Amino acid sequence: MLVDGVWQENWQPVQSKDEDGRFIRQVSSFRNWVTADGSAGPTGVGGFKAEAGRYHLYVAYICPWASRTLMARALKGLDDIISVSVVNPQLTEQGWAFGGFEGSDDDTLNGARYLHELYTRADAHFTGRATVPVLWDKQTGTIVNNESADIVRMFNTAFAGLVDQGPDLYPAAMAEAIDALNDRIYPGLNNGVYQAGFASTQEAYNEAYERVFATLDELEARLADGRQWLFGDGLTETDLRLFVTLVRFDAAYHGLFKCNRNQLKDMKNLHAYMHRLLAVPGIAKTVRLDHIKAGYYSIKALNPNGIVPRGPFEI
């Protein structure tokens, strides 16, 4: 991580933990918003107006948080409006790096070798972890936002005047219900698998494991009535949040993170739902199984020999 703008050599995947060994995730640091007219959003400062070609998204295919911003970009027709760079999925001693893996990119925009260089370019005294996604403003040369939930919502509305956008991922009439389900899925599943994988005590692991499968069971039952998406026929941001964890489950979380009561393919409703989302135009290209396996199994704290499993071969 960075401390006062200086990279610390002893990089560790566990961001923080409490006294009982529970994994604690870092809070995002850059919270400005792109808006249609450049006015300030719910957090941060103004000055970031929605314009074609102005913004660039840095992502990792391994990362579920970054992948949901890629999904929103595709669904909202922003591929030609917002450019993208993909980092190397294999974590290095300096965190995320550019290039050197099939399907990853060099940073031709800023010439950075490591992602953390962009953080210190935006803030010379930054302290914290250099995470993806990063939404970068080419005009001012700084980070707009590194919180995926914010980026998905700004992609949903900010660029509406520039492209013929797709589904409304956060309809006002459903906002309360969407927020409520998000608030169950995030601790129970999205972050729950990480709390199981990075637990440093048996008690913390047991707690997270039970929460993961209780959440999966709840969602499996929710889809048992034959609905297409979590809220019926309308695709929302909650579907994106769920999908990015489901699509990584059998390849990474079941084995490496010890979430092994069963595989996702054993849950017929969730497995079919995941494949329905994969079939939505633009979604499949946001998923790279080779990046997912290479990335997760490069975490030395969990897999010190760096051996990447041959399977699964498909999602």
C-alpha positions in Angstrom: 0.0 0.0 0.0 0.9 3.7 -0.1 1.9 5.7 2.9 2.2 9.4 2.3 2.7 8.7 -1.4 5.5 6.1 -0.9 4.9 2.5 -1.8 5.5 0.0 1.1 7.3 -3.1 0.0 5.6 -5.6 2.4 2.3 -5.7 0.4 -0.4 -7.9 2.0 -3.8 -8.9 0.5 -5.5 -8.6 3.9 -6.4 -5.0 4.2 -7.3 -5.0 7.9 -8.8 -7.3 10.5 -10.6 -6.9 13.8 -9.6 -8.4 17.1 -11.6 -11.6 16.3 -9.8 -12.1 13.0 -12.5 -10.8 10.7 -11.3 -9.3 7.3 -12.1 -5.6 7.0 -12.3 -3.9 3.6 -10.8 -0.5 3.0 -13.2 2.4 2.4 -12.9 4.0 -1.1 -11.0 7.3 -1.1 -12.0 9.2 -4.2 -15.8 10.0 -4.3 -16.4 12.6 -6.9 -19.1 12.1 -9.5 -19.5 12.7 -13.2 -22.8 14.4 -13.8 -24.7 15.7 -16.9 -23.9 19.3 -16.2 -20.7 19.0 -14.1 -22.4 19.9 -10.8 -21.4 18.1 -7.7 -22.9 14.7 -7.1 -23.9 13.1 -3.8 -20.3 13.2 -2.5 -17.1 15.0 -3.5 -16.8 18.2 -5.6 -18.1 19.3 -8.9 -16.4 20.0 -12.2 -16.7 16.6 -13.8 -19.1 17.0 -16.7 -20.3 14.1 -18.8 -18.5 14.3 -22.1 -17.6 11.7 -24.8 -14.0 10.7 -24.6 -13.1 12.5 -21.5 -13.1 9.6 -19.0 -11.1 6.4 -18.8 -11.8 3.3 -16.7 -9.0 1.2 -15.2 -10.2 -2.3 -14.3 -9.1 -5.9 -13.5 -11.1 -8.8 -14.9 -10.3 -10.7 -11.7 -12.0 -8.0 -9.5 -15.7 -8.3 -9.0 -16.1 -4.7 -8.1 -14.3 -3.5 -11.2 -16.3 -6.0 -13.3 -19.6 -4.6 -12.4 -18.5 -1.2 -13.7 -17.6 -2.9 -17.0 -21.0 -4.5 -17.1 -22.7 -1.1 -16.5 -20.6 0.5 -19.2 -21.6 -2.2 -21.7 -25.3 -2.2 -20.7 -25.6 1.6 -20.9 -24.0 1.8 -24.4 -20.8 3.6 -23.1 -18.2 1.5 -24.9 -17.4 4.3 -27.4 -17.7 7.0 -24.8 -15.5 5.7 -22.0 -12.2 4.0 -22.8 -10.7 1.2 -20.7 -7.4 -0.3 -19.6 -7.2 -3.8 -18.0 -4.4 -4.5 -15.5 -2.5 -7.7 -15.2 -4.5 -10.2 -13.1 -1.4 -11.5 -11.3 -0.7 -9.4 -8.2 2.8 -8.3 -7.7 4.9 -7.0 -4.8 3.7 -3.5 -5.9 0.0 -4.5 -6.4 -1.7 -4.2 -9.7 0.7 -3.9 -12.7 0.1 -3.1 -16.4 0.8 -5.5 -19.3 2.5 -8.9 -19.4 -0.6 -11.1 -19.5 -2.8 -12.0 -22.4 -5.8 -9.7 -22.4 -4.2 -7.0 -20.2 -3.0 -3.6 -21.4 -0.1 -1.3 -21.1 -1.0 2.1 -19.7 -0.8 4.0 -22.9 -2.8 6.9 -21.4 -0.5 7.8 -18.5 2.5 5.6 -19.0 2.3 4.0 -15.5 3.9 0.7 -14.8 1.8 0.1 -11.6 -1.6 1.3 -10.7 -0.4 2.9 -7.5 1.4 5.5 -9.7 -1.9 6.9 -10.7 -3.0 7.3 -7.1 0.1 9.4 -6.3 -0.4 11.3 -9.5 -3.8 12.2 -8.3 -2.6 12.8 -4.7 1.1 13.0 -4.0 0.5 12.3 -0.3 -2.0 9.5 -0.7 -2.2 6.9 2.0 -4.1 3.6 1.4 -4.4 0.8 -1.1 -4.4 1.3 -4.8 -7.5 -0.5 -5.9 -9.6 -1.0 -9.0 -11.8 0.3 -10.5 -10.5 3.8 -11.1 -12.4 6.3 -13.1 -9.9 8.7 -14.5 -10.5 12.2 -15.9 -8.2 12.8 -18.9 -8.9 16.5 -18.9 -7.7 17.3 -15.4 -5.4 14.3 -15.0 -6.9 13.0 -11.8 -9.0 10.2 -10.3 -12.7 11.0 -10.2 -13.9 8.0 -8.3 -12.7 4.6 -7.1 -15.9 3.3 -5.6 -17.6 0.8 -7.9 -21.1 1.4 -6.5 -20.8 5.1 -7.3 -19.4 4.5 -10.8 -22.3 2.1 -11.7 -24.8 4.7 -10.7 -23.1 7.6 -12.6 -22.9 5.4 -15.7 -26.6 4.7 -15.3 -27.6 8.4 -15.6 -24.8 10.9 -16.3 -24.3 10.2 -20.0 -28.0 9.8 -21.0 -27.8 12.9 -23.2 -24.9 11.4 -25.2 -26.0 7.9 -26.0 -29.1 5.8 -26.5 -28.8 4.1 -23.2 -30.0 0.7 -22.1 -32.0 -0.4 -19.1 -32.4 1.9 -16.1 -30.4 0.0 -13.5 -31.7 2.1 -10.5 -35.3 3.1 -11.1 -36.5 5.7 -8.6 -39.6 3.7 -7.8 -37.5 0.7 -6.9 -34.6 2.5 -5.1 -35.7 1.5 -1.6 -36.1 -2.2 -2.5 -32.8 -2.2 -4.5 -30.9 -0.6 -1.6 -32.4 -3.1 0.9 -31.4 -6.2 -1.2 -27.9 -4.7 -1.9 -27.5 -4.4 1.8 -28.1 -8.1 2.3 -26.1 -9.3 -0.6 -23.0 -7.3 0.1 -22.1 -8.5 3.6 -23.6 -11.9 3.2 -22.0 -12.8 -0.2 -20.0 -10.2 -2.1 -17.8 -9.4 0.8 -18.7 -12.6 2.7 -16.6 -14.8 0.5 -13.6 -12.6 1.1 -14.3 -12.7 4.9 -14.2 -16.5 4.6 -11.1 -16.6 2.5 -9.1 -14.1 4.4 -10.3 -15.0 7.9 -7.4 -15.4 10.4 -9.3 -17.4 13.0 -11.6 -20.4 12.8 -14.4 -18.5 14.4 -14.3 -15.7 11.9 -14.2 -18.2 9.0 -17.1 -20.2 10.4 -19.2 -17.1 10.8 -18.5 -15.9 7.2 -19.0 -19.4 5.7 -22.5 -19.7 7.3 -23.4 -16.2 6.1 -22.3 -16.9 2.5 -24.5 -20.0 2.2 -27.4 -18.6 4.1 -27.4 -15.7 1.5 -27.0 -18.1 -1.4 -29.9 -20.2 -0.1 -32.1 -17.1 0.2 -31.3 -16.1 -3.3 -31.9 -19.6 -4.7 -35.3 -19.6 -3.1 -36.1 -16.1 -4.4 -35.5 -17.3 -8.0 -37.6 -20.5 -7.5 -40.7 -18.8 -8.9 -39.3 -18.6 -12.3 -38.6 -14.8 -12.4 -35.9 -13.7 -14.9 -34.1 -11.3 -12.6 -34.0 -10.5 -8.9 -36.8 -8.0 -9.2 -38.8 -9.8 -11.9 -38.5 -8.7 -15.6 -36.4 -5.6 -15.0 -32.6 -5.9 -14.9 -31.1 -3.7 -12.1 -27.8 -2.9 -10.5 -28.5 -5.6 -7.9 -28.3 -8.2 -10.6 -24.8 -6.9 -11.5 -23.7 -7.1 -7.9 -24.9 -10.7 -7.5 -23.6 -11.9 -10.9 -19.9 -10.8 -10.4 -19.7 -13.1 -7.3 -21.6 -16.0 -8.8 -19.4 -16.1 -11.9 -16.3 -16.4 -9.8 -17.7 -18.8 -7.2 -16.7 -22.2 -8.6 -13.4 -21.1 -10.1 -12.1 -19.3 -7.0 -14.3 -19.0 -3.9 -15.3 -22.6 -3.6 -11.7 -23.8 -3.4 -9.3 -21.1 -2.6 -11.7 -19.2 -0.2 -13.0 -22.5 1.3 -16.6 -21.7 0.6 -17.1 -25.4 -0.2 -20.5 -26.6 1.1 -21.4 -26.9 -2.6 -20.5 -25.4 -6.0 -22.7 -22.9 -7.7 -23.5 -25.4 -10.4 -25.3 -27.4 -7.7 -27.8 -24.6 -7.2 -30.0 -24.9 -10.3 -31.8 -21.6 -10.0 -28.8 -19.4 -9.4 -26.7 -21.3 -12.0 -29.4 -20.8 -14.6 -29.8 -17.1 -13.6 -26.0 -16.6 -14.0 -26.1 -18.0 -17.5 -29.1 -15.8 -18.4 -27.0 -12.8 -17.5 -24.0 -14.1 -19.4 -26.3 -14.2 -22.5 -27.2 -10.5 -22.2 -25.4 -8.7 -25.1 -22.2 -7.2 -23.8 -21.9 -9.1 -20.6 -19.8 -12.2 -21.7 -17.0 -9.9 -22.8 -16.6 -8.6 -19.2 -15.7 -12.1 -17.9 -12.3 -13.7 -18.4 -12.0 -17.1 -16.7 -8.2 -17.2 -17.4 -7.8 -13.8 -15.6 -10.0 -14.9 -12.7 -8.0 -18.1 -12.0 -4.6 -16.5 -12.6 -5.4 -13.6 -10.4 -6.9 -15.3 -7.3 -4.3 -18.0 -7.3 -1.5 -15.5 -7.4 -2.4 -14.4 -3.9 0.7 -15.7 -2.1 -0.9 -15.5 1.4 -3.5 -18.1 0.3 -1.5 -20.0 -2.4 2.2 -19.7 -1.7 3.4 -22.0 -4.5 1.3 -20.1 -7.1 -0.2 -23.2 -8.6 -3.2 -22.4 -10.8 -5.8 -25.2 -11.0 -6.5 -26.5 -14.5 -10.2 -26.5 -14.1 -12.9 -25.4 -14.3 -12.7 -24.9 -18.0 -16.0 -23.1 -18.4 -18.4 -21.2 -16.2 
